[in-house]
Amino acid sequence: DYDVEVARAFLERLTPTNSFVVITGPELAEDDEAASSAKDGPWQEEVRYGAKYRQSCIPSDLAEEWDSPSEIDVRLKLPPMNEFIPDNLSLRCDDPEQVAAFDPEADYRNMDPKLLVDTASLRMWHKMDRTFRVPKSSIRLQLNTPNIYRSPRSITLNRLFGKILSEDLNSYVYDATCSGINYRVTCVPSAYAISVSGFSEKLPHLLDVVTARVGTLIEEMKEGDGAHPALAAMFEKARQNLLRETKNFVYDSPYEICQYNLRMLNEEKAWHIDHYISELEDKDVEPLTMKECAEVAEDCLFGRSKAVALCIGNIDEKESLEVERIISDRFLKKRPLTEDENPRFNALRMPTKEEAMNIYGPDVASNQVPIILESLAHSEDEENNAVVVTMQTTSSTELGYEGLAVQEIIGSLAYNSAFSQLRTKEQLGYIAAAFVKKTQGGGNGLCVLVQSSNTMPEQIEERCLSWVRQFRKELEDYPDERFAQEAAAVRASLLEKDVKLSEEISSVWSEILNTVPFSEHFKNPVFDRVEKFADVLDLERDEDSRTFQSASELKQKVLDFYDKYFLDKNAVRAVSARTYNHKAKEIFEANIGKPGILSSHDDSRKLKQYLSALPSAPYWGR
């Protein structure tokens, strides 16, 4: 309860003589003459960190001046009322018309969102919450454009704009974060994503304010450094931060370097990190400018695009249509993208050993795997080597529900087996795992990963491949009941119910985003895709509707799948990524130029010209 005496006593203690003032900054000089500085105190050195500091008591005349100022700086004032604090926390599902429309027999938890807007520029879904009954909502928007990833320079400039916008919005809509609502604007290779979430009533207003600021910020940046020196300083700070973050990538763990190199090879179109560093560092030839940054971001945000959106939670159709108006007025004034212009990313089919021999010659036959990616750890202090062996299966399109389910069973069983053998028994290193890897563009494969400080990459690779053969024997020795148990466990994991509104939002939005790269035939989300996937693993359904008639049949399907993709020497599409520490530098250098061994991004780029793309149609559309 509020106590006026306690409040008065508290306020009476807020005086200059009770204050403790700390001033920190690299620009502080020893000859600082400011009245509020600690110039009367000697410089000292903090014993633990060696930081220089000085301190002194506040002079009585200065304290008196602060206590009874002749005038108050106009910048010192109470903030205005927080416009984002909600006044109405009622539930839309309790509105009279919604109560009248309520169907007690309906399963609202599993009800699909409704396609509320369907135009050439925008598809927007809506679902009003009747399950979790909280006065919160989420608005998600994704503006898809091919312009972000059209060049290393373009995506670099868009990432810079994202950093500037994030810092600018921290102060611009600070009140929103204090009132239980949040916003986020992110840039990914294919789109800008904007989301606002929290208490429902003020969400459309926050979306309006944030998206309006995106436009005015771009206009201010286009006016140049001279017109807005503070923005110019923010741009330079963002450039330096992004450059530092990008350069620091080389200090990632060796196994992460392996995974990055594999991604550069697997994806049909992928800019290398060196391209980004070159754009950020080069100040002599076409340096990045704030004006160019704004123009590129403007083209991606307000140019031709195709958008998807979701309004979900404590929000009705009328309010959702107001959101649609804001989106259309802000972003969708240009002609929409055609289907062929919609950004897509494809995965490449890795070569078999025979195909690798056709590219590099017969010497590849002696390699344990057809293609080997090698790199040297950047830091001389790095003690670890790493190997990631990827055995590609095929596209999700070709695997379908059944193949993906079998692959999931293998991945689930493989993890513990690999950990037990490669780490616990052989003690190759603290990081050892086997798992199913899915790549952008619909690629799939089984990865075996080991990071070790005591074993060279060639030996790690040999042990990984040995485990692959050993695990086949383990699978064959497992009783049928083990496969039934594993199928049930995977199925139970897939069918876990969303227990919070935020979980439902994530599930629904991911299904909507799954449709974005595809053509008109596959534009409708399959909101029960996970349930259909789980049904494949249901061994207790009616016999007529079962995919696998018994645990024995499932086991045989797993063994056949394993033999086809991981053991058939003529069909295995394996790639091994190795990262060497500097103790093994001579081995790395001796391998440069050997057939089938790729030691640079140029080597990978050469190989990619021989490879074909995997089918990318969605497996749920067959």
Secondary structure by P-SEA (a helix, b strand, c coil): cccaaaaaaaaaacccccbbbbbbcccccccccccccccccccccccccccccccccccaaaaaaaaccccccccccccccccccccccccccccaaaaaaccccccccccccccccccccbbbbbbbccccccccbbbbbbbbbccccccaaaaaaaaaaaaaaaaaacccaaaaaacccbbbbbbcccbbbbbbbccccaaaaaaaaaaaaaaaaaaaaaacccccaaaaaaaaaaaaaaaaaaaacccccaaaaaaaaaaaaaccccccaaaaaaaacccccccccaaaaaaaaaaaacccbbbbbbbbccccaaaaaaaaaaaaacccccccccccccbbbbbbbbbcaaaaaaacccccccccccbbbbbccccccccbbbbbbbbcccccccccaaaaaaaaaaaaaaaaaaaaccccccccccccbbbbbbcccbbbbbbbbbbbccccaaaaaaaaaaaaaaaaaaaaaccaaaaaaaaaaaaaaaacccccaaaaaaaaaaaaaaaccccccccccccaaaaaaaaaacccccccccccccaaaaaaaaaaaaaaccccccccbbbbbbbbcccaaaaaaaacccccccccaaaaaaaaaacccccccccccc
